[in-house]
Amino acid sequence: MQSELKKAKIRQERRVKRNRKALIRSERPRLSVNRSLTNLYAQIIDDRESKTVVGLSTACKDLKTIKDRKERAKKAGAMLAKLALAKGVEKVVFDRGHCKFHGRIAAFAEGAREAGLVF
């Protein structure tokens, strides 16, 4: 019999596959966001070429001074959007992975939208 932790991990992987399956069909680059207890990691991935265009983490020096995690996520979204616009990426598809769209994930998306990314 599987432990509860293994069952939860299997459910999480199924959720990621189900969400990502529809996103990869899109012709836009994918804005993938991953959340840990302390940090938020995001990257814009071009699935056609299998390359990362831009990546960012809330663990970088510029953002470490901000104590509020939601505010830090919002600033990270704005920074990632500026980097993406500099690389010529304006429209993306938001990939939240296994995380729900609330809290730090929603704050990150809000910051990216305010800085000019379209999704």
N, C-alpha and C positions, 0 to 999 in steps of 0.2 A: 504494500500500500504506500502511496506517495505521501510525503509530508505536506502540510498546508503551505509551506513556503514554496515547494516545487510546483504545486497547483497554481499558486498565485503568479509565479514566474511564467508558467505556460499560458495562463490567461492574458498576461501582459504582452507576451510575444504575439499571440493571436490578434490582440487589439492593434498592435503596431502594424502587423502585416495587412490587416483589413483597411486601416486608415491610409497606409502608404500605397496600396495597390492602385487606388484611384488617382493619387497625386502624381505617380510616376508617368502615367499616360499623358499628362499635360505637357505642353511644349515649353512652359515656363521653367526657370530654375526653381529649386525647392529650398525654402528657408526652414532648415531643420533645427529644432530647439530641444535641448535636453536639460533636465533639472536635477540637481543633487540637493542635499540638505543645505549646503552652504553656498554653492555657486550655480550659475546658469551658463550653459555653453550653447553657442549658436553658430551655424555656418550656412552659407548659401552654396548649394551643390548643383552643378549642371549634370543631370543624369545622362544626357546624350553623349557627352564626352567623358563622363565619370571623373570629373575634376571638381575640386573645391575652389570656388571663386573667391570667397571671403570668409574668414572665421574670426570669432571673438568670444571672449570669456569674461565673466564678471570678476575673475581673479587677477585681471591686469592692474597695473599700478595706478592708472587714472581713476579706476572705480573702487579700489580697495578702501579709500578714505570715507566713502559713503556708508554709513552704518545701517540705514533702513534698506532691507533687501528688495522691497518693491520699487523704491526710488532708484536703487542701483540697477535693477532690471530695466526700468524705463530709460535710463541714461544709456545702458548698453544697447538697447534697441535703436536709439537715435544714432549712436556711434556706428553701429553696423550698417544702418541705412545710408549714412554719409559715405562710408567706405564702398558700399555697393554702387551708389550713384556715381562715385568717382571711377569705378570700373565699367560703368555703362549698363548696369542692371537696374531697371526701373520697376518691372513687374515680376512678382514671385508667387509661389504657392506656399502657404503656411503649413508646415508639417509639425504638429505638436507631439508626435510620437505617442507614448502611452499616457501622457499627462493630460489632465482636464484643462480646459481653457478658462482658467480663473487664477486669481492671485498673481504670482510673479510672471506666469506665462502671458496672461492678459496684459499686464503692465508692459512687458517687453514688446508685445504686438502693438500696443498703443503708441509707445515711443517710436517704433519703426514707422508706423503710419504717419505720425506727426512730422517725421523728418523727411517724408517723401516717397517711401516704398508703397507700392500698390499691391494689395492682396485682399 
